[in-house]
Amino acid sequence: KQRASDPDLFCIAWSTLMVFLRIATHPRIFAQPLSPDDALGNVASLLSLPRVRVLSEGTLRVLALCALVASPFASRLLTFEEPENGVHPRRIELITRLLAKAAQRRQVIVTTHSPLVVGSIVSMMRRGELAPDVVRLVQCAGSADGTQVHRFDPLGDMFTDVQVRQALIADDEAVVQ
């Protein structure tokens, strides 16, 4: 009721709504848990309010990265695992630009399985937006001797997008053309 008259925008993550549904309907947490229909009704009531918005996981990732880039308290190292998760493919370039901006003030290490992320970084290098001497692209692969790390040069004459895809595929995975 208080939220209905509040002039401020209220944002909630999908994951928070899912946790609410699990907790509110769980008989080990509440002596009289809500029925699934009642819990969903509560969520529907909340979402029907005019200033309530649901944020996707991808939006939360982008917001977190924006906050890290803008923070005056930047650490010297930023690691980001699979920044593409939950992000619409059209926003991958935004993610890589934010990571490049963050790399101006600190070391940035990113892991990815996405050819779109690697391709966007390579495109920025080719356009001169990222200095090739500060970017290291490597492929990690498991072997009987442990993890093997191999560097590849994305700016060589022979480099193609096929090389990016190949570098992101494990030796034991089938290549689908």
SULSULZI-V569046 format. One record per residue. PHI is phi in whole degrees, 0 to 359 (* if undefined). PSI is psi in whole degrees, -180 to 180 (NA if undefined). D_FIRST is the distance of its C-alpha to the first C-alpha in Angstrom with 1 decimal. Layout:
phi=<PHI PHI>
psi=<PSI PSI>
d_first=<D_FIRST D_FIRST>
//
This chain:
phi=<* 297 298 298 259 285 282 276 288 241 248 224 276 304 298 293 295 295 296 304 299 293 288 295 255 271 288 275 264 241 297 233 293 290 287 305 295 294 297 297 297 297 295 298 297 298 289 279 293 294 247 256 230 259 258 283 297 297 297 296 297 296 297 297 294 301 297 295 292 277 297 284 254 291 280 277 223 234 245 218 267 46 297 281 300 77 259 300 307 289 262 299 297 300 301 292 293 295 297 296 297 298 289 288 243 197 281 237 240 235 251 204 243 262 297 293 295 298 299 294 295 298 299 295 293 295 277 83 279 231 286 301 284 251 250 237 257 228 245 253 219 281 213 299 270 114 285 254 245 235 271 228 262 281 254 294 300 270 290 225 298 299 297 297 300 298 291 266 251 290 302 268 267 280 270 261 259>
psi=<-43 -39 -34 -31 -1 128 -13 150 137 119 139 143 148 -40 -33 -41 -40 -40 -43 -47 -41 -44 -46 -23 5 122 -16 -14 -42 138 -36 78 159 151 156 -40 -42 -42 -45 -35 -40 -43 -44 -40 -44 -47 -17 -12 145 -25 22 131 148 132 134 167 -37 -41 -40 -39 -46 -43 -42 -42 -40 -44 -41 -40 -40 -13 130 -8 47 132 172 -9 132 123 141 116 126 66 -15 -15 125 2 135 138 -29 -14 1 -41 -38 -45 -48 -33 -40 -41 -41 -39 -43 -34 -10 -23 -6 169 136 128 125 135 144 158 7 121 -25 -41 -50 -43 -38 -41 -44 -43 -41 -36 -43 -34 -4 11 -21 131 126 -26 -8 -1 131 115 127 157 129 132 141 147 176 -27 1 -166 130 134 124 132 144 149 109 -5 3 162 -31 -2 133 169 -25 -38 -37 -50 -44 -39 -22 3 130 154 -30 4 144 140 121 123 NA>
d_first=<0.0 3.8 5.4 5.3 7.2 9.1 12.7 13.9 14.6 13.3 16.1 16.5 19.9 20.9 22.6 19.5 18.0 21.3 21.5 18.1 19.7 22.9 21.6 19.1 21.9 24.8 26.6 28.3 25.2 23.3 25.2 22.9 21.6 19.3 21.3 21.5 20.1 17.0 16.6 17.1 14.6 11.9 13.4 13.7 10.0 9.4 12.5 11.9 9.5 12.1 12.5 12.5 16.1 18.1 21.2 24.4 26.8 29.2 26.8 26.1 30.0 30.6 28.0 29.6 33.0 32.2 31.0 34.2 36.4 34.9 34.9 37.5 37.9 39.5 41.4 44.8 43.8 40.9 41.0 38.8 39.2 38.9 36.8 36.9 34.8 31.7 32.7 33.7 37.5 37.3 35.6 38.3 40.2 37.3 37.1 40.9 40.9 38.3 40.4 43.5 41.8 41.0 44.6 45.9 44.8 45.2 46.5 44.3 44.9 43.2 43.8 43.3 44.5 43.7 46.5 44.0 43.3 47.0 48.0 45.6 47.1 50.6 49.9 48.7 51.9 54.1 52.6 53.3 49.7 50.2 53.5 55.1 56.5 53.1 51.7 52.9 52.2 53.2 53.2 52.8 54.3 55.1 58.7 61.0 61.5 57.8 55.5 57.5 56.2 57.8 57.4 57.7 58.3 56.1 58.2 61.5 63.4 63.0 59.2 57.2 53.7 55.4 56.2 52.5 51.7 54.7 53.7 50.3 51.8 53.3 56.9 56.1 53.6 54.8 54.6 53.2 54.6>
//
